Amino acid sequence: MAASDTDHDEHSAAYQRGMDELRKHLGPTADAYIRKIKALAPEFAWVNVTFPFGELYSRDVLDAKTRELCTVAALTVQGFALPQLKLHVEAALRCGATREEIVEVITQMIAYGGFPAATNALMTAKAVFDAKPAQSSPLPP
């Protein structure tokens, strides 16, 4: 039986903790991002807020920047999650990672995901960098 939109209390501590963390990572686009997912799949939106952001990202062992760099590494190695990688490159920048750190993480992933996955990730990161004002030295064109 599928869960309905009413099965989850968006005012609960778990959901609010997840949304607070999501807003730290995605900034002003966080609420629209979740609304878009919720319009199609409310259960998916709930899980997306409460599990990774409410339970994992909100833990205090790693800081937000480190968590985002880990996410960039994981998505790079997967090789097929480029829209999610774009979102998390933006989040890594928002959480204090430099362009150089993001490029270095992607470069390290050549050894684990291969050149095609790392190249796709690098080009995805470059598109994010090109769309944002430089916070550190830009990549060559």
Steps between C-alpha positions, in 0.01 A plus 500: 500500500646836399537771758292807442601861540312507832708217651785739575497800729704775339496679837673208673845546648648247254363680195591845629856387584531362146366817339728718713799297387383493138470880505860527627618296205271619220423850619198678359426221251441234769127550545427514126714189448297301752167639375587382148575148626195501729267590212594174330586272791415619855654191665823550307513866609442401863778241495734742319453757778491277806763238420807650332454855629314438825703202613835493317591854396391639838743282700783693663800274427571655157439859401272592209792572264654156561164329454446679168850409377426136590175525306681649200742206512222241521297654218814533286577131535141403419546672166129525416366744759602826333190704595554402865872571465420850373277559803772380738783696333284808559439385859872437556576858392223628728647300790847648455681268258721670245498428131848355539384258772207384288725448197752313716231266636378431146859444383559250783194307383674414169655211693162371621248585228719533193573780258155517335316545831755750629499694172120523506517616860767758419292642216196510729702689761629739233143579395418586862814712533430682174150588622624649829731789582852380574574439867843366422713461191288387205561199284646576158241514218 
